[in-house]
Amino acid sequence: MPVLNEERHLRSSVRHILEQEYAGELEVVIALGPSEDRTDAIAAELVAETAENPRARVHTVPNPTGRTPAGLNAAIKASRHPVVVRVDGHGMLSPDYIATAVRLLEETGAANVGGIMHAEGENAWEDAVAAAMTSKIGVGNAAFHTGGQAGEAETVYLGVFRREVLEQQGGYNEEFIRAQDWELNFRIREAGGLVWFSPELRVSYRPRPSVRALAKQYRNYGRWRHVVARYHAGSINLRYLAPPAAVCALAAGVVVGALVTPWGFVVPGGYLAAIAAGSLPAGAGLPLAARARIPVALATMHMSWGWGFLTSPRKLAKKVVASRREPVRQG
């Protein structure tokens, strides 16, 4: 578990691991980035509280860069069991997550299995973001957001790995500050390994707590998805191109509307109408305060992702391509 400024959710996230309905022994390895809140103190408390627990103990390792892939590699190196479960500091595993994942690894022969990133909020804004993140108008047909049939996948959320596969591939590429899951799963698949999605696996995810934080998150998503597209030609599709196309169309519509003809405003007006209409089914069953915020969440996600994609610097992709690791086939 790589963490950075996770004081709000860290204790709950670890509790969901320690309370797993799993008969085997567990260990939790937390990679501590340079947090500015009480994350390190909470982690130290968890270490002390589990020191005498014969079944499940918490350990920590330093991650001075704060980068997720570096933290993951440090934590994996410090762990010792044959199955490695990736968890985030704001992710809450369902009670049978590990037991189900181990069973799926055995049944499918997969190198990595993963499931649904089920966003759940704790206030009106987070409820709105959660609704947006689990709707097709928000994220398209991504199975790990919206659900789907079990089967082979390009990548999965978080992941439960066979240690031997991680060691064989040399772990995560630390140049991928984001999208490191996709890059690792790409190498696993290129080496002949199976990546498996199953809706049986479910992780509750706590959305970002503000518009600004959500915008930063999705800008980084778009920025690094463009890096992936440059890293691996042919990996892009229409779902990924929709947000940058929307940003360009909206900008063009505003410019035309302001300088040429008011008809240009039809484009941004149509977009606003579309997300307003799409937020109705997405917000079914939510309080009015949350439903009213869904269009804001959708627009923030779309525009930030698209802007991040469009402004992703080519030099970033060149740096990542230069660090390319070739897939390692067993034997």
C-alpha positions in Angstrom: 0.0 0.0 0.0 1.7 3.2 -1.2 0.4 6.2 0.8 0.8 10.0 0.7 -1.4 12.3 2.8 -3.9 9.6 3.6 -4.8 10.4 7.2 -8.5 10.5 6.4 -8.8 7.0 5.2 -5.7 5.0 6.1 -6.9 3.4 9.3 -10.2 2.3 7.8 -8.4 1.0 4.7 -6.1 -1.1 6.8 -8.9 -2.3 9.0 -10.7 -3.6 5.9 -7.6 -5.7 5.2 -7.1 -7.0 8.7 -10.7 -8.1 8.9 -10.6 -10.1 5.7 -12.5 -13.4 5.6 -9.3 -15.3 4.7 -7.9 -18.3 6.4 -4.3 -17.7 5.6 -1.6 -15.4 7.1 -1.6 -11.7 6.0 0.9 -8.9 6.2 0.3 -5.3 5.3 3.3 -3.3 4.0 2.7 0.4 3.9 5.2 2.5 1.8 5.3 5.9 3.4 5.7 8.9 1.1 6.6 12.4 2.4 3.2 13.2 3.8 2.3 16.6 5.3 -0.5 15.3 7.6 -0.7 12.5 10.2 -0.3 9.6 7.8 3.0 8.5 9.3 1.7 8.7 12.9 -1.3 6.7 12.0 0.9 4.1 10.3 3.1 3.9 13.4 0.0 3.3 15.5 -1.1 0.5 13.3 2.3 -1.1 13.5 2.2 -1.0 17.3 -1.3 -2.3 17.5 -0.6 -5.4 15.3 2.8 -6.2 16.7 1.5 -9.1 18.7 -1.0 -10.3 16.1 0.2 -13.7 14.9 -2.0 -13.7 11.8 -1.8 -10.2 10.4 0.8 -7.5 11.1 1.5 -4.1 9.7 5.0 -3.0 8.5 6.2 0.2 7.0 8.9 1.0 4.4 10.1 4.5 3.3 9.2 5.9 -0.1 11.1 9.2 -0.1 10.1 10.1 -3.7 6.4 9.8 -2.9 5.9 8.2 -6.3 3.3 5.4 -6.4 5.4 2.9 -8.5 8.4 3.4 -6.3 6.4 2.8 -3.2 4.8 -0.3 -4.7 8.2 -1.8 -5.6 9.6 -1.0 -2.1 6.6 -2.6 -0.4 6.7 -5.7 -2.7 10.4 -6.2 -2.0 9.7 -6.0 1.8 6.8 -8.5 1.6 7.3 -12.3 1.7 4.1 -14.1 0.6 3.5 -15.8 -2.8 0.4 -13.6 -3.5 0.7 -9.8 -3.6 -2.4 -7.7 -3.2 -2.2 -4.1 -4.3 -4.3 -1.7 -2.1 -4.6 2.1 -2.1 -4.8 4.2 1.1 -8.3 5.3 0.2 -9.6 1.9 -1.0 -11.7 -0.4 1.1 -11.6 -4.1 0.3 -14.8 -6.1 0.4 -14.8 -8.8 3.2 -14.0 -11.7 0.9 -11.8 -9.9 -1.6 -8.5 -11.7 -0.9 -10.1 -15.2 -0.6 -12.0 -14.6 -3.8 -8.9 -13.3 -5.6 -6.8 -16.3 -4.5 -9.5 -18.7 -5.7 -9.7 -16.9 -9.1 -5.9 -17.1 -9.5 -6.1 -20.8 -9.0 -9.2 -21.3 -11.2 -8.1 -19.2 -14.1 -4.3 -19.6 -14.0 -4.1 -15.8 -14.3 -1.0 -13.8 -13.4 -3.1 -10.9 -12.1 -6.8 -10.6 -11.2 -8.8 -7.5 -10.4 -12.4 -6.2 -10.2 -14.6 -3.2 -9.7 -13.5 0.2 -8.4 -16.8 1.0 -6.6 -16.8 4.7 -5.8 -18.7 5.6 -2.6 -18.9 9.1 -1.1 -19.3 10.4 2.4 -20.9 13.7 1.6 -23.0 15.3 -1.2 -20.0 16.2 -3.4 -18.4 12.8 -3.0 -21.7 11.1 -3.7 -22.0 13.1 -6.9 -18.4 12.2 -8.0 -19.1 8.5 -7.2 -22.2 8.6 -9.4 -20.3 10.2 -12.2 -17.4 7.7 -11.9 -19.8 4.7 -12.1 -21.8 5.9 -15.0 -21.2 5.4 -18.7 -21.6 9.1 -19.4 -18.8 9.7 -17.0 -16.3 6.9 -17.8 -17.6 5.1 -20.9 -17.6 1.4 -21.0 -14.7 0.8 -18.5 -15.7 -2.5 -16.9 -13.7 -1.8 -13.7 -15.9 1.3 -13.2 -19.3 0.2 -14.4 -19.1 -3.6 -14.1 -19.3 -6.3 -16.7 -18.7 -10.0 -17.5 -15.7 -11.9 -16.1 -13.0 -12.4 -18.6 -9.6 -11.6 -20.0 -8.8 -7.9 -19.7 -6.2 -5.4 -20.9 -5.7 -4.1 -17.4 -7.6 -4.2 -14.0 -8.0 -1.9 -11.0 -5.3 -2.4 -8.4 -4.6 -6.1 -8.9 -3.8 -9.4 -7.0 -0.6 -10.9 -8.5 1.4 -14.0 -8.3 4.7 -12.9 -6.8 6.7 -14.9 -9.3 5.2 -12.8 -12.1 6.1 -9.5 -10.5 9.6 -10.7 -9.9 9.9 -12.1 -13.4 8.9 -8.7 -14.9 11.1 -6.7 -12.5 8.1 -4.9 -10.8 6.6 -1.6 -11.8 8.3 0.8 -14.2 9.0 3.8 -11.8 9.0 6.3 -14.7 5.2 5.8 -15.0 4.1 8.1 -12.2 0.5 7.4 -13.4 -0.7 4.5 -15.6 1.8 2.2 -14.0 -0.8 -0.6 -13.7 -1.5 -0.5 -17.4 2.2 -0.6 -18.3 2.9 -3.6 -16.0 -0.1 -5.5 -17.2 1.0 -4.8 -20.8 4.3 -6.5 -20.1 2.5 -9.4 -18.4 0.3 -9.9 -21.4 3.1 -9.6 -23.9 5.0 -12.3 -21.9 2.0 -14.6 -22.3 0.4 -14.1 -18.9 -3.3 -13.7 -18.4 -4.9 -10.6 -16.8 -8.4 -11.4 -15.5 -11.3 -9.1 -14.6 -14.1 -10.4 -12.3 -17.1 -8.5 -10.9 -16.8 -10.7 -7.9 -13.9 -8.5 -6.7 -15.0 -5.2 -5.4 -13.1 -2.3 -3.8 -14.9 0.6 -2.3 -13.2 3.8 -3.4 -13.4 7.2 -1.7 -13.6 10.0 -4.3 -11.6 13.2 -4.2 -13.1 15.7 -1.7 -13.2 18.9 -3.9 -13.5 20.1 -7.4 -9.9 21.1 -7.4 -8.7 17.7 -6.3 -10.9 15.9 -8.8 -9.6 18.2 -11.6 -6.0 17.5 -10.7 -6.7 13.7 -10.6 -8.4 13.6 -14.0 -5.9 16.0 -15.6 -3.1 13.6 -14.6 -5.2 10.7 -15.9 -5.4 12.3 -19.3 -1.8 13.4 -19.3 -0.6 9.9 -18.6 -3.0 8.2 -21.0 -1.4 10.2 -23.8 2.0 9.0 -22.6 0.6 5.4 -22.8 -0.7 6.1 -26.4 2.8 7.3 -27.4 4.5 4.4 -25.6 2.3 1.8 -27.2 1.0 2.6 -30.7 -2.5 1.2 -31.2 -3.6 1.4 -27.6 -5.9 4.4 -28.0 -9.6 4.1 -28.9 -12.6 6.4 -29.3 -13.5 6.3 -25.6 -10.1 7.9 -24.8 -10.4 10.4 -27.6 -13.8 11.7 -26.6 -12.7 14.1 -23.8 -10.0 15.9 -25.8 -12.3 16.1 -28.7 -15.0 17.6 -26.4 -12.5 20.2 -25.1 -11.6 21.2 -28.6 -15.2 21.4 -29.8 -16.3 23.4 -26.8 -13.4 25.9 -27.2 -14.1 26.3 -30.9 -17.8 26.8 -30.2 -17.2 29.5 -27.7 -14.7 31.3 -30.0 -17.1 31.1 -33.0 -20.0 32.2 -30.8 -18.2 35.2 -29.5 -16.5 36.3 -32.7 -18.5 35.0 -35.6 -22.1 34.0 -34.9 -24.1 33.1 -31.9 -24.8 29.7 -33.5 -21.4 28.7 -32.2 -22.8 28.6 -28.7 -25.0 25.6 -29.8 -22.0 23.3 -29.1 -21.3 24.2 -25.5 -25.1 24.5 -24.9 -25.6 21.0 -26.3 -22.8 19.6 -24.1 -24.3 21.2 -21.0 -27.7 19.8 -21.9 -26.2 16.3 -22.5 -24.5 16.1 -19.1 -27.6 17.5 -17.3 -29.7 14.8 -18.9 -27.1 12.1 -18.3 -26.9 13.1 -14.6 -30.5 12.2 -14.1 -30.2 8.4 -14.3 -26.7 8.6 -12.7 -28.1 10.3 -9.6 -31.1 8.0 -9.2 -31.8 7.5 -5.5 -29.4 10.2 -4.3 -30.4 13.3 -2.2 -31.1 16.5 -4.2 -27.8 18.1 -3.0 -25.8 15.3 -4.5 -27.8 15.1 -7.8 -27.4 18.8 -8.3 -23.6 18.4 -8.2 -23.3 15.6 -10.7 -23.1 17.8 -13.8 -20.3 19.7 -12.2 -18.5 16.4 -11.4 -19.0 15.2 -15.0 -17.8 18.4 -16.6 -14.7 18.5 -14.3 -13.8 14.9 -15.2 -14.3 15.4 -19.0 -12.6 18.7 -19.3 -9.7 18.0 -17.0 -9.0 14.6 -18.6 -9.3 16.1 -22.1 -7.0 19.1 -21.2 -4.5 16.7 -19.6 -4.4 14.6 -22.8 -4.0 17.6 -25.1 -1.2 19.2 -23.0 0.7 16.1 -22.2 4.3 17.0 -23.2 6.1 14.8 -25.7 9.3 14.9 -23.7 7.5 13.1 -20.9 6.6 10.3 -23.3 10.2 10.2 -24.6 11.5 9.8 -21.1 9.1 6.9 -20.4 9.9 5.2 -23.8 13.6 5.4 -23.0 12.9 3.5 -19.8 11.0 0.8 -21.6 11.3 -2.7 -20.1 10.8 -5.6 -22.5 8.4 -8.3 -21.4 10.2 -11.3 -19.8 8.9 -14.7 -20.8 9.3 -17.4 -18.2 11.8 -20.1 -19.1 
